[in-house]
Amino acid sequence: MDAAVFLISAVVVLSGAVGVLLARNPIHAALFLVETLFGIAVLFILLDATFLAAVQVVVYAGAIVILFLFVIMLLGVDRADDLGIEPIAGQRPMAAVIGASLLGLTLTTLLISVNGPTGDAGPTAVLGNAETNTRLLGEALFTDHVFAVELTALLLTVAIVGAVVLARRISGPLQPLPGVAIAVANDQETEED
Amino acid sequence: MEVTTTWYLVLGAVLFTLGTVGVLTRRNPLVMFMCVELMLNAVTLTLVAFGAALGDLGGQVSVFFVLVVAAAEVVVGLAIIVAITRRRPGTTVDDLSVLGG
């Protein structure tokens, strides 16, 4: 039963990932991303991480992908990419080589480490089961990791302020491009000399 | 047939590789961003699988923080993309070499 759930989820996850890779339209890529994220959430449930599965669906599929779709539609960049052109010569073969080597490296490392984890268990070592998962995770977060939780609050505040500042519409004349501005400044300096 | 930790690790490695290849080949900044999300999810899956294998809740605690950082990263990254695209519509990452960084 577990194996069947895992295999179906794995197919869903990987097909979604390949879809993100190959989709010509960014909106389709975002929808394939939802597919992958749901598959990961199912795998979390299979691993008894029920709270993370819920958060995965709510935060990732519910918030992040919606943000992606919102930006795509706001900017109107939903034109299909032309995947036929290769901007840098040999980019795709190189990417395939790098991907294959990375896969070999990570597989080797992970499979070596799976049989030999060492060291003592941490203070929050009690994993619990699917029913106690949320309570144990909450206890760990708000006792042992309470400072880090407070820091994430600060991080989110900074991110919101940063997003508002970055996306603000600047009034007034268009600024020159950075390279142009530097060239102009250099010209003025040479003239002064 | 029992699902062992190895299965999850192999799936995580394959997913991470797919994300990497996506970042390397795609030119639309939004799609590249989605591929980064794929890589993040591969790592969170690996963390939870290792936590389950070791009977330690620490893996799930780490994933919680990864989720928060991913949310913050997406907010700031998309704001940057909005700012760039508004100024230069239809831009791809190759065009950003004008920044000269």
Interface residues (C-beta under 8 A of the other chain):
Chain A: D2 A3 F6 A10 V13 L14 A17 V18 V20 L21 A23 P26 A29 A30 L33 T36 L37 I40 L43 F44 L46 L47 D48 A49 F51 L52 V55 Q56 V59 Y60 A63 I64 L67 F68 V71 I72 L74 L75 G76 V77 R79 D81 P87 I88 Q91 R92 M94 A95 A96 I98 G99 A100 L102 L103 T106 L107 L110 L111 V114 P117 A121 G122 T124 A125 V126 L127 G128 N133 L136 L137 A140 L141 H145 A148 T152 L155 L156 V158 A159 I160 G162 A163 V164 L166 A167 R169 L174 L177 P178 G179 I182
Chain B: M1 E2 V3 T5 T6 W7 Y8 L9 V10 L11 G12 A13 V14 L15 F16 T17 L18 G19 T20 V21 G22 L24 T25 R26 R27 N28 L30 V31 F33 M34 C35 E37 L38 N41 T44 L45 T46 V48 A49 F50 G51 A52 A53 L54 G55 D56 L57 G58 Q60 V61 V63 F64 F65 L67 V68 V69 A70 A71 A72 E73 V74 V75 V76 L78 A79 I80 I81 V82 A83 T85 R86 R87 P89 G90 T92 D94 V98 L99 G100
